[in-house]
Amino acid sequence: MQGGRLRNKAAIYTPDGTSNDFGEIETSHSLLGTYYCSVTSIPETEYKDGLGLVSTVRYDLRFRYYSALENISRASYVLLDGKKLEIKAISNVKQLNKQLHFICEERS
C-alpha cells in the first residue's frame, strides 16, 4: 500500500439484529468503525425502472488489512462522503493480509 493514497474516510455499518418487547427481530445497523481508504469510481449503467431512470456507479475501495473487515456480512454497507454504498465483494489481495479490496455500488 502506498500510504499517501489512503485519503478518504469510510464508515462501515453492519447489521445488528435485536428483538423488541414482542419478540420480533428488528434489524438496524451499527457502526463497525471508520477507516481510511483509497477510492476509484467507475460509471456503470443506467436503466429504466418504472417511470424513473436508475443510475449505478461502481466504487473500488482499497483498505489496509483489518481482520474485522474481511468477513463482514453482505448486508453491511459503507458510508463514504454522504453516499451509501452497497458492498458487492470483498477480497484479501493476494492472500497476504496487507490489503483489502472492496467492490461497492451506489444507486441513484
C-alpha positions in Angstrom: 0.0 0.0 0.0 1.1 3.5 -0.7 0.4 5.5 2.4 -0.4 8.8 0.7 -3.3 7.1 -1.3 -5.4 6.4 1.8 -7.1 9.9 1.9 -10.8 9.1 2.2 -12.6 8.2 5.4 -15.2 5.4 5.1 -17.6 4.5 7.8 -18.7 0.8 7.8 -22.0 -0.2 9.2 -23.0 -3.8 10.0 -26.5 -5.3 10.7 -27.5 -5.7 14.3 -30.5 -7.9 14.9 -32.2 -7.2 18.2 -35.6 -8.3 19.4 -38.2 -5.9 20.8 -40.7 -6.4 23.6 -42.9 -8.6 21.4 -40.1 -10.9 20.4 -39.9 -9.6 16.8 -36.5 -9.2 15.3 -35.7 -5.6 14.4 -32.8 -5.1 12.1 -30.7 -1.9 12.5 -27.2 -1.1 11.5 -24.4 -0.2 14.0 -21.1 1.5 13.2 -18.3 -1.0 13.0 -15.6 1.7 12.6 -14.2 4.4 10.4 -11.2 3.5 8.2 -9.0 5.3 5.7 -9.1 4.0 2.1 -8.4 4.9 -1.4 -11.3 5.3 -3.8 -11.8 4.9 -7.5 -15.2 5.4 -9.1 -16.4 3.8 -12.4 -19.6 4.9 -14.0 -21.6 1.7 -14.8 -25.0 1.9 -16.4 -28.4 3.4 -16.4 -31.7 1.6 -16.7 -35.4 2.4 -16.6 -37.3 1.3 -13.5 -41.0 2.1 -13.9 -41.2 5.8 -14.5 -37.7 6.7 -13.3 -34.2 6.2 -14.5 -31.8 4.4 -12.1 -28.1 5.1 -12.4 -25.4 2.9 -10.9 -21.8 3.8 -10.1 -19.3 1.2 -9.0 -16.6 2.0 -6.5 -13.3 0.4 -6.0 -12.1 0.9 -2.4 -8.8 -0.3 -1.0 -8.2 -0.6 2.7 -5.3 -1.7 4.8 -5.9 -5.2 6.1 -8.1 -5.4 9.2 -9.3 -8.8 10.3 -12.7 -7.3 11.4 -13.3 -6.1 7.8 -12.5 -9.3 6.0 -15.6 -11.4 7.0 -18.3 -8.8 7.4 -21.9 -9.5 6.3 -23.1 -8.8 2.8 -25.9 -6.8 4.4 -23.3 -4.3 5.6 -22.8 -1.0 3.8 -20.2 1.7 3.5 -20.9 5.4 4.1 -18.5 7.5 2.0 -18.8 11.3 1.8 -22.6 11.0 2.4 -23.1 8.3 -0.2 -24.4 4.9 0.9 -22.5 2.1 -0.9 -23.7 -1.5 -1.1 -20.9 -4.0 -0.7 -20.8 -6.4 -3.6 -17.5 -8.2 -3.0 -14.5 -8.2 -0.6 -11.2 -9.8 -1.4 -7.9 -10.2 0.5 -5.4 -9.1 -2.2 -3.0 -12.0 -3.0 -3.9 -13.5 0.5 -1.0 -11.5 2.0 -3.1 -9.9 4.8 -1.9 -6.5 3.8 -4.7 -5.0 1.7 -8.5 -5.5 1.4 -10.3 -4.7 -1.9 -14.0 -3.8 -1.7 -16.2 -3.6 -4.7 -19.2 -1.4 -3.9 -22.1 0.0 -5.8 -24.2 3.2 -5.4 -27.7 3.5 -6.9 -29.4 6.8 -7.5 
